[in-house]
C-alpha cells in the first residue's frame, strides 16, 4: 500500500499539471491575450495543489505506518 501511494501521488500531480496547462493553453488560444496574469495564476495553483497533495500524503503515510 505504501508503494502504491508513493507512485500515485506524483502521478496525480503530473495529471493535474498537464490538465491545467492544457486548459490554460486552450483559453489562451481562444482569447489570443498575451497577459501573464493567467500564467502566474496557473503557477500558483500548481504550487498549491502540489503542496496540498504532499501534506496530505505525509499525514496518510503517518496514519498507515502508526496504526
N, C-alpha and C positions, 0 to 999 in steps of 0.2 A: 504494500500500500504506500509505503514511504517513497519508493522509487517511482510509482505512478504519479504521485503528487509532484515529485521533483521534475518530471517530464511534462506534466500537464500545465504547471504554472508558466514556464517560459513559452509553451505553445500557445496558451491563451493570450499572453502579452503580444506575441507576434501576430496572431489573428486580429486582435483589436487594433494594433498599429496599422496593419495592412488595410483593414476596413476603413479606419479613419482617413488614411491617406487617399484611398480610392474615392471616398466620399468628398473629401476636400478638392481633389483634382476634378471631379465631376462638377462640383459647384463653381470652380474657377473657370472651367471650360464654358459653362453656361453664361456667366456674367462677364468674362474677359476683363476682370478687375485685377490689377496687379498690386493691390494693397497688401501689406504684410501683417495686418491685424489678424487675419484668419490663420496665417502661419504661426503666429505667436500663440494664438488660442489653441491650435492643434498641438503645439509643442507642450504647452502647459497641461493640456488634457492628457496627453500621453504620459507625462511625468506623474500626474495624479493617479491615473489608472495603474501604472507600474508600481508606485509606492503603496497603493492600497492592496494590490494583489500580494506584494511582498510581505506586508504586515499581516494580512490575513493568513498567508501561508505559514508564517512563523508561528502564529497562535495555533493553527490547526496541527502543525507538526509537534508543538509542545504538548498539546492535548493528547495526541496519539501516543507519544512516547511516555508520558506520565500516567496515562490511565488506560 
